[in-house]
Amino acid sequence: MNWITKFIEAGKNIKQNIRSRVTKEDIATSDYVACCKGPIERKLLKENQWVCPFCSKHYRIKPTGEESRFKYTFDNGAYEIIDTPKPQDDILGFHDTKPYKQRLKEARKKTGLHCSMVVATGNVKNIPITAVASDFDFLGASIEAAEGEAFLAAADHAIKNKQPLVIFSAGGGMRMQGGMISLNQMPRTTLAVNEVKRNGLPYIVVLCDPTAGGITASYAMLGDIHIAEPNATVAFAGARVIQGTVKESLPIGFQKSEYLVDKGQIDLVVQRKDIPEKLGTLLSILLKKNSDISSEQNETAELGVQTREAS
């Protein structure tokens, strides 16, 4: 075998190795996941609510299912999904590298959801709540008309049933393909939050990785209390965009939850496994406080009526 033959054979081997490389599907079905100390058993992550036991990395999780946000949050993993309105798709007829309707079809097939936002009700430490969580696999959990309708349905359910509203925020912001329809969800969700508060109900936001763009600029920063998971990115514009604008180096950990709690932008950083306990404690305090305020307001109003009658 001369050197030319050896070279050709080597090329064939390289081609064969490239063809047999690990695919995304192989990774998704593998028993191992890449993390800080190399491959870590998927089973170990599942047992730890998809948090690395070595570096505390909080992996993104689905809203529903056996290993999901709602399963980990609600008492005994029991909850009821609330149906939300389904507005017409792609009113603008948007088309980039592929039609928007096709993107929606692919996202729905991938996630099994109609939109990125899911609404549920159940108990957290025996306190009935309405909760909202997003699926990042659905177009980056971006917001358009269907998500806006889901949020409004959650607020309406909370008000009608006199339940606190808890939001697990995640997503890249308002969806480009929706144009002004997407941007319009910012004031709509803000007004919905105002209605929840006007009815004396607690509104708590749990900031998950990543929370960015118009989500941060609207409902994600309007909570009575803001909790964040460790090392979650919470931002409006990206760090590189900001650095390019101000022409200065940004602090280490900029836009991470630990940095933001140190600066007072958020209230607490809480491990995923401790979130239900923390929510239960905070909701107990807020509900009692709101109840006391309501009683005081009623007593003051009654006293005012009696005074006017006496005069």
N, C-alpha and C positions, 0 to 999 in steps of 0.2 A: 504494500500500500504506500504510494508516494504522498508527498505533502499536499498535493491538490485534492486527492481522494479524502485525506484526513480532514482537510478544511471543509469539504462538502458535507462529510458525515457530522462534523461539529455543528455546522449550520442547521442540519436536520434536527439534531438533538435540541438545539436552542429553540427552534420553532415548536417542537413537541412540548418543551417545558413551558413556553409561553401559552400554548393552547390549554395546558393543564393547570394553569394558575388558579388560585382560589378566587371564586366569584362572590358577588354580594349575597347571592342565594346560599352559597356554602357557608359564609360567615353567619348569616341569619339563623341557619339550622345547626351550627356547630355547638359543641358542648362547652366551648370556651369563648371568652370575650377578652379583648385587649384592654389592659389597664396599667396602673403604675408599675407593677412588678412583673410585667409580661402577661401571658395568658392567665386568666382567672376563671374558675369553673362557673358556668352559667347557673348551676344549681346553687352555688354559694351566694350569688347575687340575689337570686329569687328568695332565698331564706332570709336575706337581709334587706328586703324591700327595695332591691335594685340600688343598693348603696355599697360601695367597695369597703370591706372591713379593714383595709390597710390604709387607704388614703382618704376615705370618706367622700369619694366622688359620687355625686348623686346623678344617676343616669335618668334620662327622660323616660317617663312612663305614660301609658295610655290612660284615658279617663275611665274606661270601663273594662271589665274582664276579670280574670282570676288574679292577675298581678297588676292592679290598677290603682289610680288615685282614689277612686271612690271606695274600692275594696279595703284599702289601707286606712281610710279616714273614718268611715261610718262604723258605728257600733256593730260588732260581729260581721262586718262586711255586708250588711243588709241595707239596701237602698232601692228606690223606685225611680225609674227614668221618666222624666216629664216630656211629653210630646211638644214640639215647638213648630211654629209656622214655617212653611216652605215656599218662599217667594219665587217668582219666575227667575230662571237662570239667564245670565248673560244678556241683559236688556240692551247693552251697548253693542253687542256683536263684536267683541274684542278679539283680535287675532294678532299674536306675535309670531314666534317660531312655530306655533301650532294653535288651533282654535281654543278659546277659553273653555268652551263646552267640553272639548276633549280632555282638557286638564281636569275639569271637575269630574268627568266620568272616570278617569284614571284614579283620582284621589278617593272617590267613593268606593271603587273596587278594592283599592289597597287597604282602606281603613274600615270599611263597612258602615261608615257614617254618612249622613246627608250633608253635614257641614262640619267645620272643625270644632265647634263648641257643643258640649253636652251638658244638659241640666238634669239634676237629680235631687231627690229629697229623702231624708232619713234622719237618724239620731246620731249626735256626737256627744258622748258622755251624758246620754239621756236627754239631751236638748234637741228638739226638732229644728232642723235647718234646711234651707234651700242652698244648693251648691252648684257652681259652674266650673267645669274644667275643659281644657282644650287639648287637641291631639296635634302635636307638631308634625306628624306625618301627613296631615291634610294641608298641603300647600303652605307649610311652615306656620300653621295655626294663624294665618293672616285673617283679617276681618273684612267681610263684605255684607250684603244685605241679610243673608240667612243667619249669619252669626249675630248681627244686630237684633234680629227678631228673636233669636234664642235668648239673648241677654235680657231683652224686654220681657219675655215670657217668664224668665227666672225672677225678675223684680216683681212682676205682677203676682206670681205664685207666692212669693215671700210676703207681700203686703196682704193678700187675701187670707193667708193662713197665719198671719202674725208671726212669721219666722225670721230669724236673722238670715242675712244673705252673705255667703262666703264664696269668694272668687279665687280660684287657682289660676292665676294669669300666666300665660306663655304665648309667644308668637312674635313675628317680625313686624307687626303693625298693620296698617290698612292695605288691602290687596290692590295692587296696581291695576289689574284687569277690570276692577269695578269702578275706577275713576272717581268722580264726585259722589257716586252712590256709596262707595267704600268710605270716603272721607266724612260723609254725612253721619256715619255710625258713631263718630266721636261725640258730637253734641247729643245724639239720641241716647247713648249709654250714660252720658253725664246727667241728663235730665232724669233718667230712670233711677240712678243712684240718689239723686236729690229727693225723689219721691219716697224711696225706701227710708231715708233719714227723716223726712218730714213726718213719716208715720211712726217715728220713735223706735225704729228697728236697727240693730247693729249691722254694720257693713264692714266686714274684715276681708283684706286682700292678702293672699299668700303668693308671693312673687317666686315664680319658678323660672328655670333657665330655658331659653332666654325670654326676657320681657323687654320689648323694644318698640321704637317708633310711636305711631299713633295710639297704641295700647297704653304705653307709659304716659302719653300726653292726655289720656282721658281716664277711663274707669280704674286703671291699675294704680293710680296715685290719689284716689279720693277716699281711701278707707279711713274708718275710725282708728284702726290699727293696721300697720303693715308688717307682716311677717315675711321672711325670705328663707329659702333653703340655702345651705352653705354653697359658696362659690357661684351663686347664680349671677348671670349677667343681667343687669337692669340698666337700660339706657334709652335715650331718645335717638341721637345720632351715633354712629359707630366711632370707636376710639380713633381710628385712622383718619376719619373725616375731621374730627375735632382737632387732632394734632396738626393736620394739614392746614387748618384754618387759623389756629392761634400761633402756629410756628414755634411751639414749645413742647418739650418732653412731658408726657403725662405721668402722674404718680404711679407707683407699683400697685397693682390691684385695682386701678381705676375702673369704675363701673361694676365692680364685684360687690356682692352683698355685704361682706365684712367691711369693706371700705365705706360703703354707704351708711351702715349702722353707726360707724365711728363718727361720721359727719352729720348724723342726725336726720338723714333723709328717710330711713326706715327705722322701725322700732326694735325688731328682734330678728336674730338669725337662729333658726331652730332645725335640728335634725329631723329628717322625714318621720322616723319612728315616734318622735315626741310631739308631732304636730297635733294629733287628736287630743292629747292631754292638755296641751297649751290652749287649743281652741276652746275646750270645755271650760277651763279656768277663766279665760278672757270673756267668753260669752256669759258666764254666770255673773261676773262683775258688771258687765255692760247692761245686761237685762235687769239686774237689781237697781242699778243706777237710773236707768230710764224709767223704771217703775216708780222709784222715789220721786223723780222729777215730775212725772205725770201726777202723782198724788199731791205734791206741793202746788202744782199749777191748778188742780181741781179745788184744793182748799182755798187758795187765793181767790179764785173765781167766785166760789161760793160766798166767801167773806165780802167780796165786792158787791155781790147781789144783795146780801143782807144789809150792808151799809147804805146802799142806795134806797132800799125799801124803807129803812128806818128814817132816812132824811125826807 
